[in-house]
């Protein structure tokens, strides 16, 4: 790799560190090409990406980034999993690490906050952005359905009372 290519990689990594909601650093030593493709596919499906880069270049890109503290995690064969959604990459990486013993999470960062292995697992347990939106929408919709039920209930009660009175009148 010549100097121009290295500068381009450092710039791309800098963009990743600036724009990502979460970055997870993991060791991937021993993963087969098929396993790595599986990880990439899962990450892509969740809205994230996976990047393997030279640690030295990643450390240079981290110097001006808000998550510069994760530079000490970049030792050995490391892979970066990242997403704009602050939870997606952590969820996929955590699930994948549980299924594949060769994939070991070292830590990561969420904005300026450095995460250890347990921190990444905790972030993975949080609901995703889409799940939070669905919960908010259901909370907003629930009171409206309750009001409609409350308004509709007296009318049905009156109708059943009238039909009972009518049945009694016919029987008498």
Secondary structure, 3 states (H helix, E strand, C coil): CCHHHHHHHHHHHHHHHHHCCEEEEEECCCCCHHHHHHHHHHHHHCCEEEEECCHHHHHHHHCCCCCHHHHHHCCCCEEEEEECCCCHHHHHHHHHHHHCCCCEEEEEEECCEEECHHHHHHHHHCCCHHHHHHHHHHHHHHHHHHHHHHHHHHHHHHHHHHHHHHHHHHHC
